[in-house]
Amino acid sequence: MRILSNAFLFILLLSACTSAPINDPISSGNSSVTSLNVGFKHTFVSKIMGEDRPIIISLPEGYEESTASYPVLYLTDGLQNIWHVAGTVEVLTRTGNIPPIIIVGIESTNRDRDFSPTVDSNWPRSGGGPKFLDFIENELIPYIDSNYRTHPYRVLEGHSLGGLFTASALINKPDLFDAYIIMSPSFWWNEQEIIDKAKVFFKLHPTLEKSLFFGIGTLESGTEWGMRKELQNFVDVLTANQPKKLRFEHRELENEGHMSSPLLSNYYGLKFIFSNMKVPDTLIANYSNEGF
């Protein structure tokens, strides 16, 4: 697992993380107007997918002036989620809970196809998950790494079918990401086939070193049926076969539904993932240049 050093984090935590502003002042008496953008939209030509893929990239504040390298959060359903994720990252960075990070939002063009790990006869366009993961691994990540100052630490985040895809990425390409935020996942897919795959996977990887966060709203189903129960089934498998170096948290969000829970799942997920990398308060309070 790629770990961020305390010294690295201490440097990064000195700056806050917001989208880089693009100034376009309009004079109006004694006032002016400045445009603040959440990020930059790229149209990525994918040979693997055989189509153009819209990508939104949000850089930390001060990126242009710094020489630091930044962890990267890869966000599925990027257009839908980039706004609240960027805001959460800004707050958590400013308060010292996480380091500044680069956000890469992957816009969805065909969710049923891209996020489904296998073919389901009830979903005619399903089964494109492996190809989509191939695109991320062999086209998107190399593009981001070659054009931006990236730290090797990578996080993958997904909601609903995107949560299913995120868990499938862990099982099928465990070396690709270091941490995963799995929100309200569609673990019902193909009669919960991912539960059986998880049993085998965790048993075969006793030294796996990852951080996993699972979030779901209490209004999404009951405790004995539906998405909450299916997620609990996965967590039970993980608990019974937990690798010694794997960290995870499973949080149910009170009075939140399927479309409202991602806001809080993202917040708590990022806090948890970076919690063991946070600079201790005692180090900040007693910081000295001595020894550097």
C-alpha positions as CSV (number, residue, x, y, z in Angstrom):
1,M,0.0,0.0,0.0
2,R,1.3,3.5,-0.9
3,I,1.5,5.5,2.3
4,L,1.8,9.3,2.6
5,S,4.5,10.3,5.0
6,N,3.8,12.7,7.9
7,A,6.3,15.2,6.5
8,F,4.6,15.1,3.1
9,L,1.2,15.5,4.7
10,F,2.4,18.4,6.9
11,I,3.5,20.3,3.9
12,L,0.3,19.7,2.0
13,L,-1.9,20.5,4.9
14,L,-0.6,24.1,5.0
15,S,-2.7,24.9,1.9
16,A,-6.5,24.5,1.4
17,C,-8.1,22.6,-1.5
18,T,-10.5,24.4,-3.8
19,S,-11.0,24.6,-7.5
20,A,-8.6,26.9,-9.2
21,P,-10.4,30.2,-10.0
22,I,-10.6,31.7,-13.5
23,N,-10.8,35.5,-13.3
24,D,-13.0,37.4,-15.8
25,P,-13.7,40.7,-14.1
26,I,-16.6,42.8,-15.3
27,S,-16.5,46.4,-14.2
28,S,-19.7,47.7,-12.6
29,G,-19.0,50.9,-10.7
30,N,-16.8,49.9,-7.7
31,S,-17.4,46.2,-8.1
32,S,-16.2,43.4,-10.3
33,V,-17.3,39.8,-11.0
34,T,-15.0,36.8,-10.8
35,S,-15.8,33.4,-12.2
36,L,-15.1,30.5,-9.9
37,N,-15.0,27.1,-11.6
38,V,-15.1,23.7,-10.0
39,G,-12.6,22.3,-12.5
40,F,-11.7,21.8,-16.1
41,K,-13.5,19.6,-18.6
42,H,-11.5,17.5,-20.9
43,T,-12.8,15.4,-23.8
44,F,-10.8,12.2,-23.7
45,V,-10.6,10.2,-26.9
46,S,-10.6,6.5,-25.7
47,K,-9.5,3.8,-28.1
48,I,-10.5,1.2,-25.6
49,M,-14.0,2.5,-25.2
50,G,-14.3,3.5,-28.8
51,E,-15.8,6.8,-27.9
52,D,-15.1,10.3,-26.5
53,R,-15.2,10.4,-22.6
54,P,-15.8,13.6,-20.8
55,I,-13.5,14.1,-17.8
56,I,-13.7,16.8,-15.2
57,I,-10.4,17.6,-13.4
58,S,-10.4,19.7,-10.2
59,L,-7.0,20.8,-8.9
60,P,-6.1,21.9,-5.4
61,E,-5.7,25.6,-4.6
62,G,-2.1,26.6,-5.1
63,Y,-1.4,23.8,-7.5
64,E,0.2,26.0,-10.1
65,E,2.5,27.7,-7.5
66,S,3.6,24.5,-5.8
67,T,5.9,21.6,-6.7
68,A,4.1,19.1,-4.6
69,S,2.5,15.8,-5.8
70,Y,-1.1,15.1,-4.9
71,P,-3.2,11.9,-4.2
72,V,-5.9,11.4,-6.8
73,L,-9.6,10.7,-6.2
74,Y,-11.2,9.0,-9.3
75,L,-14.9,9.7,-9.1
76,T,-17.6,7.8,-11.1
77,D,-20.7,9.7,-12.2
78,G,-18.3,12.6,-12.2
79,L,-20.7,15.3,-13.6
80,Q,-23.4,14.4,-11.0
81,N,-21.0,14.3,-8.0
82,I,-18.2,16.7,-8.7
83,W,-19.9,19.7,-7.1
84,H,-20.5,18.3,-3.7
85,V,-17.3,16.3,-3.7
86,A,-15.2,19.3,-4.5
87,G,-16.9,21.2,-1.7
88,T,-16.3,18.4,0.8
89,V,-12.7,18.1,-0.2
90,E,-12.2,21.9,0.4
91,V,-13.7,21.7,3.9
92,L,-11.8,18.6,4.9
93,T,-8.5,20.0,3.6
94,R,-9.0,23.3,5.2
95,T,-9.7,21.7,8.5
96,G,-6.7,19.3,8.3
97,N,-8.6,16.1,7.9
98,I,-7.2,15.2,4.5
99,P,-4.4,16.4,2.3
100,P,-5.1,18.4,-0.8
101,I,-6.0,16.0,-3.6
102,I,-6.7,16.0,-7.3
103,I,-10.3,15.0,-8.2
104,V,-10.9,13.3,-11.6
105,G,-14.6,13.1,-12.3
106,I,-15.5,10.6,-15.0
107,E,-18.8,11.6,-16.7
108,S,-21.2,8.8,-17.3
109,T,-22.3,8.0,-20.9
110,N,-23.8,4.6,-20.3
111,R,-24.0,3.5,-16.6
112,D,-25.7,0.2,-17.2
113,R,-22.9,-0.9,-19.6
114,D,-19.9,0.6,-17.8
115,F,-20.6,-0.2,-14.2
116,S,-21.9,-3.7,-14.5
117,P,-19.2,-6.3,-13.9
118,T,-21.0,-9.2,-15.7
119,V,-23.8,-9.7,-18.1
120,D,-27.3,-9.9,-16.7
121,S,-30.0,-11.1,-19.1
122,N,-32.4,-8.6,-17.6
123,W,-30.1,-5.7,-18.5
124,P,-29.4,-5.8,-22.3
125,R,-26.5,-3.4,-22.2
126,S,-24.8,-4.9,-19.3
127,G,-21.3,-6.5,-18.8
128,G,-19.0,-3.6,-19.8
129,G,-17.4,-3.2,-16.4
130,P,-14.1,-5.0,-17.3
131,K,-13.7,-2.8,-20.4
132,F,-14.4,0.4,-18.4
133,L,-11.9,-0.6,-15.8
134,D,-9.4,-1.4,-18.6
135,F,-10.0,2.2,-19.9
136,I,-9.3,3.6,-16.4
137,E,-6.1,1.6,-15.9
138,N,-4.5,1.8,-19.3
139,E,-5.7,5.2,-20.6
140,L,-7.1,7.5,-18.0
141,I,-4.6,7.0,-15.1
142,P,-1.5,7.2,-17.4
143,Y,-3.0,10.4,-18.9
144,I,-3.5,12.0,-15.5
145,D,-0.1,10.8,-14.2
146,S,1.7,12.2,-17.3
147,N,0.0,15.6,-17.3
148,Y,-0.4,16.4,-13.6
149,R,1.8,16.0,-10.5
150,T,0.3,13.0,-8.9
151,H,1.2,11.0,-5.8
152,P,0.9,7.2,-6.3
153,Y,-1.9,7.0,-3.7
154,R,-5.2,6.6,-5.6
155,V,-8.8,6.4,-4.4
156,L,-11.8,5.1,-6.3
157,E,-15.4,6.2,-5.4
158,G,-18.7,5.1,-6.7
159,H,-22.4,5.2,-5.9
160,S,-25.2,2.6,-6.6
161,L,-24.1,0.8,-9.8
162,G,-20.9,2.8,-9.5
163,G,-20.5,1.3,-6.0
164,L,-20.8,-2.2,-7.4
165,F,-18.2,-1.2,-10.0
166,T,-15.9,0.1,-7.3
167,A,-16.1,-3.1,-5.3
168,S,-15.6,-5.1,-8.4
169,A,-12.5,-3.1,-9.2
170,L,-11.0,-4.1,-5.8
171,I,-11.6,-7.8,-6.5
172,N,-10.5,-7.8,-10.1
173,K,-7.6,-5.2,-10.0
174,P,-6.5,-5.0,-6.4
175,D,-3.2,-3.2,-7.2
176,L,-4.8,-0.4,-9.1
177,F,-6.2,1.7,-6.1
178,D,-5.2,2.1,-2.5
179,A,-8.6,3.0,-1.1
180,Y,-12.3,2.7,-2.0
181,I,-15.4,4.6,-1.1
182,I,-18.4,2.3,-1.8
183,M,-21.7,4.1,-1.5
184,S,-25.1,2.4,-1.6
185,P,-23.8,-0.3,-3.8
186,S,-26.0,-2.4,-6.1
187,F,-24.8,-5.7,-4.6
188,W,-28.1,-7.3,-5.7
189,W,-26.6,-7.6,-9.2
190,N,-26.9,-11.1,-10.6
191,E,-28.3,-12.5,-7.4
192,Q,-25.5,-11.0,-5.2
193,E,-22.8,-12.8,-7.1
194,I,-20.2,-10.3,-5.8
195,I,-20.7,-11.7,-2.3
196,D,-19.5,-15.1,-3.4
197,K,-16.6,-13.5,-5.2
198,A,-15.7,-11.6,-2.1
199,K,-15.5,-14.8,0.0
200,V,-12.9,-16.2,-2.4
201,F,-11.0,-13.0,-2.9
202,F,-10.5,-12.1,0.8
203,K,-9.4,-15.6,1.7
204,L,-6.8,-15.5,-1.1
205,H,-5.4,-12.1,-0.1
206,P,-4.6,-12.4,3.6
207,T,-2.0,-9.6,3.4
208,L,-4.1,-7.1,1.4
209,E,-3.4,-3.6,2.6
210,K,-6.3,-1.3,1.7
211,S,-8.8,1.2,3.2
212,L,-12.5,0.6,2.5
213,F,-15.5,2.7,3.4
214,F,-19.1,1.6,3.0
215,G,-21.9,4.1,3.3
216,I,-25.7,3.7,2.9
217,G,-28.8,5.6,4.0
218,T,-31.2,4.0,6.5
219,L,-34.1,4.9,4.2
220,E,-32.8,2.9,1.3
221,S,-34.3,-0.4,2.5
222,G,-35.1,-2.4,5.7
223,T,-32.4,-4.2,7.6
224,E,-33.6,-7.7,6.5
225,W,-34.0,-7.0,2.8
226,G,-32.8,-4.8,0.0
227,M,-29.6,-2.8,-0.4
228,R,-28.8,-2.4,3.3
229,K,-29.0,-6.2,3.8
230,E,-27.0,-6.9,0.7
231,L,-24.3,-4.5,1.8
232,Q,-24.3,-6.1,5.3
233,N,-23.9,-9.5,3.7
234,F,-20.7,-8.2,2.0
235,V,-19.4,-6.6,5.2
236,D,-20.1,-9.9,7.0
237,V,-17.9,-11.7,4.5
238,L,-15.2,-9.2,4.9
239,T,-15.3,-9.3,8.7
240,A,-15.1,-13.1,8.7
241,N,-12.1,-13.1,6.3
242,Q,-10.5,-9.7,7.0
243,P,-6.9,-9.3,6.0
244,K,-4.8,-8.1,8.9
245,K,-3.7,-4.9,7.2
246,L,-7.1,-4.0,5.7
247,R,-9.0,-1.2,7.3
248,F,-12.7,-0.6,6.8
249,E,-15.7,1.3,8.1
250,H,-19.4,0.5,7.5
251,R,-21.6,3.5,8.3
252,E,-25.4,3.7,8.0
253,L,-26.6,7.3,7.6
254,E,-29.8,8.1,9.6
255,N,-32.8,9.4,7.6
256,E,-30.9,9.5,4.3
257,G,-32.2,8.0,1.0
258,H,-30.5,6.6,-2.0
259,M,-29.8,10.0,-3.7
260,S,-29.1,12.0,-0.5
261,S,-26.7,9.6,1.2
262,P,-23.7,10.2,-1.1
263,L,-23.1,13.6,0.3
264,L,-22.4,12.2,3.8
265,S,-20.8,9.0,2.5
266,N,-18.2,11.0,0.6
267,Y,-17.6,13.2,3.7
268,Y,-17.2,10.3,6.2
269,G,-15.4,8.1,3.6
270,L,-12.6,10.7,2.9
271,K,-12.2,11.3,6.6
272,F,-11.8,7.6,7.3
273,I,-9.5,6.8,4.4
274,F,-7.0,9.5,5.4
275,S,-7.5,9.2,9.2
276,N,-4.4,7.1,9.7
277,M,-2.4,9.6,7.7
278,K,-3.5,12.7,9.5
279,V,-0.7,14.7,11.2
280,P,-1.1,14.3,15.0
281,D,-2.3,17.5,16.8
282,T,0.7,17.1,19.1
283,L,3.1,17.3,16.2
284,I,1.5,20.4,14.9
285,A,1.4,22.0,18.3
286,N,5.1,21.3,18.9
287,Y,6.4,21.6,15.4
288,S,10.0,22.7,15.0
289,N,12.3,23.1,12.0
290,E,15.0,21.3,14.0
291,G,16.1,18.1,12.3
292,F,15.1,19.2,8.8
